[in-house]
Amino acid sequence: MTSFTVGLALLGGSVLAALVAWNAWTTRRNTPRQPQAATVAAAAVDAPPERTEPVFDDAPLAPLPVPERRPGLDALIDVLAPIAVDAPVSGELALSVLPPTRRAGSKPFAIEGRNEATQEWETPRAGQRYTAFQAGVQLANRKGALNEIEFSEFVIKAQAFADAVNGEPAFPEMRDEVARARELDQFAGSHDAQLGFTLRARNAAWSPGYVQQNAGRLGFVAGSIPGRMVLPAAVPGGPPVLGLAFSSQAALADDPAHSAIRELTLSLDVPQVPRTEQPFVRMRDAAIALAASMDGLITDDDGRVIPSQALDVIGADLEQLYDTLDARDLSAGSPQARRLFS
């Protein structure tokens, strides 16, 4: 074999080795990152299970979360129509004649009664008696302001209930209430804020398990929708502080470990979360922490990287928004704000 032939053979071997290395690197780069728990579990497959005996104690179980009480009617954001009755009405009768739907068009509609024993306004309940009622329809929400057609539907439903309990309703002037609805809707539209950061992978994609593991370390838990996690509120039953979303198709894949996720979204619905929860600070810190641990970039919807200075500016603007909502008695996270901005 000549030296030329040997040289060609060595060159071919080098090229082949380079191709193998490049293919291995490409495969590794395109393989979604996996959670550490999966690696630990795989290493322990051959280990014999360690027997543990069940232990019982008398420690009390943790209390179940208390369902959040539905906010009552409020003159600030509702049209109210008082309904006078000649004699107390049983809760059973009131319940049996409530309208079948709780909406007038796209606006929430409700009827409350004044409890004879407590003198508190509440949704009618069996076993109680009521000395007066009030019907209400919301002035505005994220679908717009109450219009004349919706007001008329409200009047029809409230009148039917009043007739059934032998009551007499008193309706406000439609023109005034529709004007009030438009003004409130204009304010809400100018002061609504739903923030979102996109976290994009720099190099290797992420598997659903990898995302869930890293987000779980920051307090996020699985949401009700595949591909969605939430940061729970401090108060049981309250709306989540933050949302984290990635591809639902990746979460529902037959083999999620091989589903590649290249971006996820952190979101904050500002009017829904109390200021005291410091939601934007926690959103910013979560984005920075996830970017560091998952080798990602914090960007806007168009893929532009958001510098840390811009995050500080957003935080300062939000403080002004909180002050404006407070001045209007629509503080972020209050029952009124959560109903209006929904």
N, C-alpha and C positions, 0 to 999 in steps of 0.2 A: 504493500500500500504506500503510495507516494505521500510526501508531506502535504501536497495540495489536497489530496483526498482526505487526509486526516484533518486538515484545516476546515474543509467543508463539513465534515462530520461534526467537529466541535462547534462550528457556527450553527449548524442545524440543531444540535442539542441545546445550545444557548437560547435559540429562538423558541424552541419547544418549551423549555423551562420558563421562559418569559411569558409565553402564552398561558401556560398552566397557572403561573402566579397571578397574571392579570385576570383570568377567569375566576380564580379563587377570591381575589380582591373584589371583583364586580359582584360575585354571588354574596359575599359577606356584606357589601355595601347595600345591596338591594334587599337583604333579609331583614324584616322588621325586628327591632330590638324587643327582647323578651323580658318579662319580669324576673327578678332574682328568685322568687319563690319557685318558679318552674324549674330552674336549674337545680336548686336544692332538692326538690321533690324527685327529679330524675336520678340524682345521685343516690337517693335513699331507697330506690325501688328494690334492690337486692337485699337490703338490711331487714332482718326479721323484726316484725312489729313488737314493740315493747308492751307487755300487758300492764294495764292500769285498772285499778279497782274503782268503781264509782264511789264518790264521797257525797254524802247528804248532810246538810246542816239545817239549822232553824232560821237562817238569815231570811228576812222578808224579801219578796220579789220586788224589783223596781216598779214603781207605779207606771201605769200606762199613760201615754201622752194625753193630755186633756184636749179635746177638740176645741178649736177656736170658736168663740161665740160670734155669731153673725152680727155685724154692725147694724144698729137700728136705724130707722129713718132719721134724717137730719135736715132741718130747714135750710142749711147752708147749701146743700147739693140736691135736695129733693123738692118737688111740688107736693105740698101737703093739703089734704082735704079732710077736715074733721067730720066725724059721723056721730051725731047725738042719738041716743036711744032712750026710750021711756023707762025701761026696766033692765036690770042686769041680764046679760045674755050668757048662756053656758058656752064653755069652750067647745063642747061637742057640736053644738049647732053652728058656731062660727067656723069650725073646721070643715063641716059638711058643705058649706056654701061658699067656701073660698074659690076664687077663679081657678080653673084647671091649669093655667099657665101663669108664670111669674114674670111676664114681660109684657110691655106695651110697645110693639114694634121691636126696636133693638135696645130698649131701655128697661132696666130692672123695675119691677112693680111689686109692691108689698102692702099688706094690711096688718096693722098692729092693734092690740086692744089694751085698755088700761085695766090692769088686774085689780079686782075689788079688794083683795086682801093686802097686797103690797103697794098699790097705787103706782106701780111701775108699768111703762109701756113695754109690751113684749109680743112676739108672735103667738097667736092663740094656741092654748094647750088644753088637752082634755082634763077634766076635773077642776077647772078654774072657772071663775065668773068674771065678766067684763062689763064695766059701767060706761064705757065709751070706746070708740074706734077711730082710727085715722088711716086713710089710704095715701100712698105716696108713690111717685114715679120719679126716677132719677133725671136730673136736668141735662146731664151730658156724660159721655164716656168717650173712649177712644174711637168709637164709631160715629161721633158727631153730637150735635146738639139736639135736644128734644124738638120735634117739629109739630105742626098743627095736627097732622094725622095721628101721631103717637099720643098727643094730648087728648084727642077725641076718644081714642081707644081706652085711655086711662079713665076718662069720665064714664064711659059705658060700663067698664068692669067695676068701678067703685060704686056706681049707682045700682048695679045688679046686686052687689053684696049688701048695700044698705037696705034695699027693698026686702032681701031675704031675712034680715035681722030686725026688720021694722024700725029702721033708722032713717035719719034725715041728714044727707051730706051737704056740705057747703064748699063749693068749688071756687078757687080764685079765678081771676080774669085770665083767659087763655093768652091774650096778646101780651100781657105783662110777663107771664111766666115763660113764654117762648122767647121774648127779648132777654130775659134773665138767663135763659139757657144758652143763648148765643154769646152773651158776654162771658159767661163762665167757660164755655167751650173755647173761646178765643184766648182766654187766659191760660187754660190748660194746654192748648196747642203750642203756646209760646214758651211754656215752662215744663214741657215733658222732656225727659232725657233717658235714653236707653243706650248705655255705653257697651262697646265690645272691643276686645283685643283679639287679634289672631296670632297664635303661636305656630310658627312654621319650622319644620325640621331643617337643620343645616345640611346634614348628610344622610345618614341612615334613617329610614322611616321607623315608625313606632307600631307596635302591635297594640290591640285594645287592652290586653293585660298590662302592658308596660305603662300605658297612659293611666290606667286605673290605679296601679301601684304607686306611681309618683304623685298623683292627685290625692290618693288616700292618705299619704303622709302629711298632707296639708289640711286634712279634715274633711275632704270631699267624700260624699257617699253616693251610691248608685241612685239615680232618679227613677221615675216611673216609666220613662221612655228609653228604649235601647239606644246607647250612644250618648246618654246624657247623665251628668253627675251634678250634684248640688252641694253647696256649703250651707248646712242647716243654720237656722236662726237660733239665738240663745234662748228665746222663749218658745216652749213647745207649741206646735201648731201654727207658728208664724211662717210667713213666706221665706223661701231660701234667700240667703244674703247674696250669693253668687251662683251663676250657672256655668257649667263647662260642657261643651258639646263637641262630638266628633261624628264621623260617618256612622249612621245607623246600619248601613249595609255591612260595614266591617264588624260591628258588634254582633250582627245576626248571622255572620258567615258560618258555614259548616265547620271550618277550621279557622277560628279567629286568630290563632297564633301566626298564621301566614297572611293575614289581612294587613295591608300596608296603609298606615295613616301618616299623612305628611303635614296635616295641619289640624288644629283644634281652636275653638273659640271660647274665650272667657267673657261672660256678659253680666251686666248689672242693670236692673230696672230701678232707677234712682227713686222715683216716688213711692215704690213699694217697700223700701227698706228704711228703718229708722236711722236717723243721723248718728245716734249713739252707738250703732253697730260698727261705725267707721268702715262702711262698705268699700269706698274707693281705695282707702289705704290697704285694706286686705286684698282687694283686686290687684292693685299694683304690686304688692309684695308677692302674691301668688304667681303672677305672670313672671316676675323676675326669678323667683325660685324655680319654677318649672322650666324656664328657658335655660337656667344654669344646669339643672339636673338632667335634662333631656336633650341638651345640645340644640337648642332652638333659638329662633329670633322672634322678638315681639314686633308685630307689624300692624298696619291698618288694613282695611278691607281690600285696598288696592295693592298690597304687598310692600308698601313703603315702611322701612324700619322706623319705629318710634323711639327717639332718644329719650333718655331719662329726664332731660329738662322739659320736654313736652309733657311728660306725665305730671310734673309738678304744676305746670300751667293749667292742665285739666282739673287737677285737684283744687286749685285756687278758684277757678270758675264755678266749680260745684258748690263751694262754700257760699258764694253769692246766691246761687240758685236755692240752696237750703234756707237762707235768710228771707228770700222773697216768698217762698212757700210758707214759712213760719208766720210772716206778716199777714198772710191771707187766711190764716187758720187752717191751712192745708199742709201741715208739716209732713215731710216724707215719713212713710210708715204709719201714719194715723189712719183710722178707719175711713175717714172722709177722703183722704188722698188715694188710698188703695182702691176705693170704689170709683172715684172720678177717673183715675188713670188705669182703667182696666178695659 
